[in-house]
Amino acid sequence: MKYTEGPEIQDTKAPEGPIEERWEKRKFGAKLVNPANKRKLNVIVVGTGLAGGSAAATLGELGYNVTSFCYQDSPRRAHSIAAQGGINAAKNYRGDGDSIYRLFYDTVKGGDFRARESNVYRLAQVSVNIIDQAVAQGVPFAREYGGLLDTRSFGGAQVSRTFYARGQTGQQLLLGAYQALERQIAAGTVTMHTRHEMLDVIVADGRARGVIVRDMVTGEIERHLADAVVLATGGYGNVFFLSTNAKGCNTTAIWRAHERGAYFANPCYTQIHPTCIPVSGEYQSKLTLMSESLRNDGRVWVPLRKNDDRAPGDIPEEERDYYLERIYPAFGNLVPRDIASRAAKNVCDEGRGVGPGGLGVYLDFRDAINRLGRAAVEKKYGNLFEMYERITGENPYDVPMRIYPAVHYTMGGLWVDYDLQSTIPGLFVIGEANFSDHGANRLGASALMQGLADGYFVLPTTIGDYLAAGPFGDVDEEAVAQAEIKVRDRIDRLMAVNGTRTPDSFHRELGKLMWDYCGMERTEESLRKALERIPELREEFWNNVKVTGTAEELNQVLEKAGRVADFFDLAELMCLDALVRTESCGGHFRAESQDADGEALRDDENFAHVSAWEFGQDGPVLHKEPLEYEYVKMTQRSYK
């Protein structure tokens, strides 16, 4: 796949001056819209997860006319509901040395120095407001005996800053945002469209002015217009087929925006989560996450001896390798996700893995149960233990859990500036759909933090600066018609193939290819193989996919086919981005770039930049945004 290099790109919205003053400076400098004028402005929000739900609710409360879309049957079924372990905030309730600066530092370091300082510092500042917002909504965070909010630790931090609600934090936070959203729906400021999938962005006169959607029940193609569009459509981990994402998660919304001119940043940055239930067979269609919070009390180990098939209870202490505690004594089992994942892969590659195929390691709670008592462990993790037992048939109170890394989150996404605006004026992108805050690896419990920070606090301020120049008048009918025709033509093309293979079969083959060649470890050879095979598989898809039913009805096969088609295009860009970035950083591990201890070896001289890809008719165009560090010194990460 050929590409060209274009001019550098800059974030012109981030203020100068002391980092702790930049967000306040930007808020004061942003143009305001008076209440009477807000009623004249229309905003479309696509997605109802933590980012989209909180954004729509807040914009509605501010007085804008909001139209919200989701493909689920209810906003509360967004994938944010699946988040388990917690949400970070620099409250320092434990008095253990936490601060806004320490959260900022941990996040920049955890992202392997590939995130913007300004964005990350703002995220740390806003984090303290999120908890207050959620508590006011009635989110039932865990509390200590005295009634204060409880916290626990997550990977990449030596302080306890993660607020949680047992193992269902995402669900409880989403219900808070959902209630706020429903309040605005009842007030008439938000119009909700469920079971609608966005299939294109309408760009007219250089601005995002609406979306083309498909009513998933009737098949009707609809056009919706606005003064600004907000995408909050999540990540693209399902390009690997097997991931912890809900089956409906896809890349279509952000890929359509990319085709319309929005740059796609760092697509190769994929997070592999170390604490997932291992693959059990070829029949499997998704994977299940076991919260990182379990590593607070669970100890990770494998047998010292290769091919040791004894039951875990029969392996004595002296014949166990608690390898994370051995290699990384300062952080132990709470090293960041990318490091824990690679360490698990390494011991399994040595032949010391456990379970079917040797692709697993133990997460053992024996010591925690002996130390705290079963009741205390059950209080903290009971629903997670129950979920594990239902899936595996094994009781983790009696035998260790078996876990193995799996695709979880994507740090890449549409490029946005400090205001969360893409390269298309009027198109804002929030939450996991953008690239902005995590760098090459996301620390656990930071996804919920970013989603709610963007939706409740950042976007409602920065979008006003853009909308102050509106309303933007009538939308050019030709631009709307062209977008609608493009959507209809694509659906007609999918329906007309009438081949012999299901969309799922193509998706499964693409996912295996991506996992093998662009997964936990990438090499130049593997990436070139992928870039050779993906176009061949895509051509076969467009010549042999079988879409049953019709387009004028509920048709989940058609939905899947459209999403898989977009995954082919995205997969190619992911592999190209990984090939061009000849360094290892965070979740992007190039086998050719590692130090003597097998740790990721960055190349700051050549790759301290964001890779922002422009969609070009003659191939992708790479724009680089240089990353400069004033407050954190770029060093080789060490958790030892």
N, C-alpha and C positions, 0 to 999 in steps of 0.2 A: 504494500500500500504506500503510494507516494504522498509526500507532504511537502509544503514549503514553509518558510519562516517569514512572518510578517513583523511589523514594528512592535516594540515593547508596548505594554499596556500599563496604565497607572490607575490607582485608586485616588481620584481627585477629591473625594468627599471627606476623607479622614483629616481632621484638624491637626495643626502643628501644636507644639508646646508640650508641657509636662503631661505624661500619659494619664495621670489620674484626673486631669482636668479636661481631657479631649471630649468625652461624652457630654459633659455639661456645656462645653463650648459649642458642640454641634447642636444640642437641643436649643440653646438660646439663639443660635444663628439660623435655625430652620424657620422658613416662612410659616405663618399661621393661617388657618382658614376660619373665618368667623362662623358661629353656629348657623346663621341664616344661609350662608353659602354652602355649608356642608350638606344641607338638605337638597341641594341642586346637583350634587356629585354622586356618581355611581361607581362602585367598586365590586369587581368579581373576585371571589376567593375560591380556589379549586383545592379541595382537600379539607377534611374535618378532623384531622388528628390534633395533637397538642398544639402544633404551630398554627394550622388552619382554623381550628375551632376557637382558640384564644384570640386570633387575629380578627375573625369575623365578629365575635362577640364584642371585642373592644372597639372596633371600627363602628359597629352598630350603635354602641353606647355613646360614642362620640358624636353621632348624628348623621353619619354617611348612610346612603342607601346601598346596602350590601346584598349581593346575590351569591349564595354559597352552593357548591356542588360537591357531591361525593358519589362514588360508584356503589357504596354499600347501601343496605336498606335502612340504615340509621346512622347518623353521625357518630354515635357512641361505639360503632363497630370498627372504627378506624384502627389501624395496626398499632397505634400508640398504646392501646389497651393491653397489649401483650408484654410491655416492659415490666420487669419484675423487681429489680433490686433496689432502686432508689434514685434520688436526685441530689446533685451536689449543690452546696451553698456555703459561702464563707462566713457563717454566723459565729463560729468559734464558741458554741455553747459549752463544749467540753473544756475550754480553757487549755487546749493542748498545743497552742502555738499557731493556730490557723489564722489567716488574714486574707484580705482581697489580693494582696500581692502574692501570697503563697499559692493561692488557687491559680492565679495568673501564671506563676512560674511553673507549677506542676503541669498545667495544661500545655504550655509551650514546649516544655521538655518532653512530656508524654507524646506530643505530636511530632517529636524528633526534629524540632526547629524548622518546621515547614508550614507554620501558620503565621498570620499577621499579628503583631503585638497589639495594635490598636483594638482590633476586634476581640481578642482574647481578654484584654484588660476590661473592656466594656462588659463582656459576658460575666466576668468575676464580680464586677460592681453590681450588676443587675440581679445576680443570683440571690442576694440577700432580700430583695423585694419579692421575689417569686414565692418564697416560703410564707411570707406574711399574706400574700394574695391568696395562696392555696388554703391556709388556715382559716382565713376569713370566709372562704367558700365552704368550709366544713370538711375539707379533706382530712380523713382520720389517720394522721401520721402516728407512728408508734411513740409512746411516751414512757419516760422513766417513772419510777415509783412515786417521785414527788410531783409528777405532773408535767415536767418540762419535756420538750420534744427530744426524742432519742436520736442518736446518730450511730453509724457504723463506718467501717473503712472500706474503701475500694482500691483496686490496683493503681499503682503509680503515685500513691500518697502515703505519708506516714502520720497523718492526722485523721480523725473521724469527722468527716464533713458531709456524709451521705445520709439524708433524711429518707425515711422509708415507711411503707405501710405493709408490713410482713413481706410477702413475695408478690404483691399485686399493686406496686406503687403506680405504674402506668395507668392501670384501670381506675384507681381512685383519683388521680390527677385529671384523667380524661373526663371522668364524670363531673368533676368540678367545672372544667371548661365547657362541657356539654350543657350543664345547667345554666351557665352564663349565656351560652349561645341560644338555648331555648327561650330564655327570658327575652332576648332581643327579637327572636322570631315572633313571640307573642306580642311584643311591643310594635311590631310592624317595620322595624328597621332592617331586619334580615329576612330575605326570601330564600327558603331552603329547597333545593332540588336533590332528592336522593335518587339512586339507581340511574345516574347520568354519568357518562364517561366523556371526558374532554378528549377530542381528537385533533384539534388544531387551534392555533392562536391567530386571531385576526390582527394583522398589522396594517395600518393605514396612515399615510403621511408620516411614516417613520415612527409611529407610536403604537403600542399595544392597545387595542380598542375593544377587544372582546374575545370570545371563544366560540368554536363550533363543538357541539356536544351531541352525543347519541343517547336518546332515551333507551335504556337497556331493556325495558319491558315491551315497548311498542316498536322499537327499531327506528323511530322517527329521528331525523337529523334536524337539530335546532341551532339557531344563531342567537347569541346573547351579547349585547353591546354594553360598554361601560367607559369610564374615563381612565381607569387603571385596572390591571389584572394582577392578582397575587397567586403564585403557584406554591402550594404547600403539600406536594404530592409524594413526599417520602423518597426513599432510596431505591437503588436498582440492583440490590443483592441477588434478586431472583434470576439474573442473567446466568447464574451458576446452576439453575434449576433446583438443586438441593441447597436450602439455606434456612435460617431461622425465621425468615419473613413469612407473612401470610401469603397464601397462594395468589391472591389478587394483586399483590404489590408489583408494580411494573415501572417502566421508564417512559411510557408513551407521552405523557404531558411534557416532561422536560426535553425529550428528544424532538418533539414537534417544535418547541420553542427554539431549540438549537438549529433546526433546519430553517427557521425564520430569521436567524441572525443572532441569537443569544449564544455567547461563548460557553463552551463546556470546559470546566477546569478540573485538572488532576483526575481524570476518569480511572486511572490505574490504582488509586488509593482505596483498597478494599480492606475492611476489618474482618479478621478471622477471630472468632470468639473461642477461647480455650475450653469453655465449660458447657459443652453440648452433649446430648445423648448420642453415642456413636451410631453410624449408619448400620441398619440391621439387615438390609437386603435390597435387591434390584427393584423390588416392587415399591419402594418408599418414594413418596412425592414431596416430603418436606422434613426438616429436622426440628428438634425441640431444644430450646435453650434452657439450661439450668443456671440460675442467676449467679453472677460473679460474687454476690454477697456471700455465697456459700464458702468462698475461700477465706472468709474471716475466721471460721472455725474448722473447716475441713482441711485436712492435710493431703497434699498430692504426692503420690509415690508409685513406683513400679518395682518389680523384683530386681535384685542385683544381678541375678543369673538370667541369661538368655533362654528363651523358650521355656520358661518356668510355668507349667500349667497347673500348679497346685492351687487350691482354693485360697483366697486371700487370708482367711483365718488360720491357715496351716503354715503360712510363711512367717517365721519368727522376726522379731524387730531387727535383729542384726543382719538379716538378709533382705531388708527393704532399702530402697534408695529414695529418700525424700529429696528429689533432685533439685527442686526450686529452692528449698532451704539450704541445700549444699552449695549451689552455684551462686545464689543471690542472697547471702545471709542478712543484708540490711533490710530487704523488703520481703524475703521469703515467698510465701504463697501469694502475696499481694503485689507481685510485679505487674507491669502493664500487660494488656491482652496480647499484643504482638509478640512480646518476649515469651510469655507463658505458652503461647501456641507453638512457636518454633521449638521451644524446649521439649514439648510433648511430642512433636513430630520427630525430633532427633532421637529420643529414647525408643520410640516405636521403630524407627528406621534401624536402630541397633539390634532389633529383635527382642526387646524387653517389654513390648506392649502387651496388654491383657485383653481378654475377650475374643470374640470371633475375628479371625484375620489378624489378630495382634494390633488392631487399631483402637487402642483405648488405654487410659491410665486410671488409677484409682483416686477417688476423692473420699477420704476416710474421716468419719466423725467419731470414731471410737474414743479418742482422747478428749474431745469436747464433751461427749456424753458422760465420761467418767469425771470430768472436771466440773461441769455445770449441772449435770443431771439431765435426764431425758426430757423432763417437763420444760426446762428452760430452752433447750434446743428446739423442741416442738413449738414453743411459743414464737420463736424467731423465724423458723423455716418450715413449719408444719405443712403448709399448703404446697410448698415445693417438693417436700419429701413424698407427699401423697401423689402429686403429679408424676414423679419419677416412678413410683411403684405401679401406678396404673399403666404406664407405658411399657415398663420392662418386666413387671412381675416380681421384682426384687425389692425387699424392704431395706432401705438405707440406714435404718436404725440398727439393723443386724449385720449387714454386709456393706462394704464400701460401694459408693456409686462408681459407675464406669463413665468416663467422659472422654471426649476427643474434640479437637478444634473443628469449627464449621464457619461458613460465611454468615456474617451477621449484619454489619452496617457498612455504608459506603461514605467515605469522607469526601470523595469527589462529588461534583454536581455543577449546576449552572454557576458561572462566574457572576459575582455581585460586588458592588462597591460597598463602602461603609454604610450607605443608606439602605442596603439590601436590594438595590436596583440592578438589573442585568444590563447587558449592552444594548438591549432594546428599551428605549425610553418608555416608561409607564408599565414595564413588566418587572414586578418585584418577586423575589424568590426567597422563601423562608424555610427554616427547619432543615431536615436532612436533604431536601431537594437542592439546597445550595452547597457551596464548598467551604464556607467562610471561616469556621472557627476551630477546627480540630487538627489541621495539618495532615501528617501522614499516618496518624493513629489517634483514635479517640479514647480518652480515659473513660472507664465505666462510670455510669450515672451522670454523664455530661450531655447525653442526647436529650433527655427530658429537660435539662437546664436550658439548652440552646433553643429547643422548640418553644418553650414558654417565654423565654427572654425575647425572642423574635416577635412572637405573637402578641404578648401583653404589653411590652414596653418599647421595643425598638421600632418596629414597623409603624405603629400608630403615630409616632413622632415624625419619622422620616418621610412617610408617604404624603404627609401634609405639605411638606416642602415642594413636592412635585405637583400636588393637586391645587396648590394655591394659584397656579396659572390657568386652571380649568374653570368651568367646563370647556371641553375641547370641540364642541360643535358636532354637527352631523358626521357620521362615518361614511366614507366613500363606498357607495354600493358595489362598485366593481371589485374592491378589495374583499368585501364580505362574500360576494358571489364566487370569487376565485377560490377562497378558502373552502367554501362549501362544496364546490365542484371537486376540489382536490380530495376531500374526505369521501365523497360519494364514489369517485373513480377508484379509490383504493379499496373500498368495500366491494365494489363490483369486480375488481380484479381478483380479490381473494375468493369470492364466491364462484368465479368462472373457472378456476384451476381444475377442480373436480378430480384430484389425484387419488393416491392410494394410502398416503400416510397421514396420521393425525398430527395436529399442532403439537400435542404433548410429546410425541415421539421425536420430533425435531428439537423441541426444547430440551429434552433429556440428553440428546446427543450433543447439542451445543454446550449444555451445562457441564457434561463430563469433560469435553474438550477444554473448556475454560478452567476447570478445576485442575486438570492434569498439566496444562501448559501455562496458565496465568493465575495459579492459585497461591498456596502458601509460599511457594518458591518459584521464581521465574529465571530463565536463562535466555541468552540470545537465541540459542538453538530452538528451545521450546516455543518462544514467541514467534519466531519465523515460521515454524510449523503451523501454529495457530493462524497466522495471517495468510498462510497458503490454503488452509482447510476451510476457514470461515466463509470466504466467497463461494467456494464450491458447494458447501452445505446450504448457503442462502439461495444459490441458483436452483438447487434441487428443491428447496422449499417452494419457491415461486412456480415451479413446474410440476410439483407432485403433492402439494398439501391438499387434504380433503376437508372441506368445510361443509358440514351437513346443514339441513334446514334452510331457512331463508333469512334475508337481512331485515325483513319487515315483522320481526317477532323477537321474543326472548331467545337469544342464541348465544350460549356460552362458548360454543366452539368458535364462532366468529370472533368473540371477544379475545379468546386465547390466541387465535391466529394473528390478529392485529398486533397483539403485544409481543408475540414471539418474533414477528417480522422486525419490530423495532429493536429487540434484543440482539438480533444479528448485526445490525448497523452499529449499535453501541459496543458490542463485543469487539468488533474490529478496531474501533477507536481506543478501547481500553488496552488492547494488546499493542497497538502502535505507541501509545503513551508510555507503556511499560518498557517497550523496546528502546525508545528514545532516551528514557531516564536511566542511564547506565550507572546508577548508584543504588545502594540499599538505604531505605529510610522507612522507619515505622513498619506499616503493613505491606510495603513494597520491598520485597527481599529478592535482590538479584544475587544468585549464587556466586557470580564472578566478583562480587563486591562485599567481602566480609573480612573481619580482622582475624588474628591468630586464634581467638577464642570462639570464632564462629558467630560473632555479633555483627549486626548491620553496620556497614561502613559507608558513611555519607561522603559526598564530594561537594563540600560547600563552595568551592571555587567555581564550579560549573553548574551547580543545580540548586543554589539557594534562590529559587524562584517558583512562582506558580505557573504551571503550564495551562494556558487558556487557549482552547482550540476553537477556531472559527470554521463553520461549515462552508465549504467551497465546492463549486460544481466540478472543478478539476482536481479535487482532493482537499484534505484538511489543511488549514493554515495555522501554524503555531505562533502564538503571541506569548511572550514571557513577561510576567510581572515580578520584578526584583523584590526580594524580601530583605529588609534591613532590620537589624536588631540593635536597639539602643539600651534596653533595660535588662536583657538576658543575653549572656555570652553564649555563643554557639560552641558547644563542647561535645565530645563523644559521650553519649548517654551511658550512665553507669547506675545500676541498681544493686551493686554488690556492697 
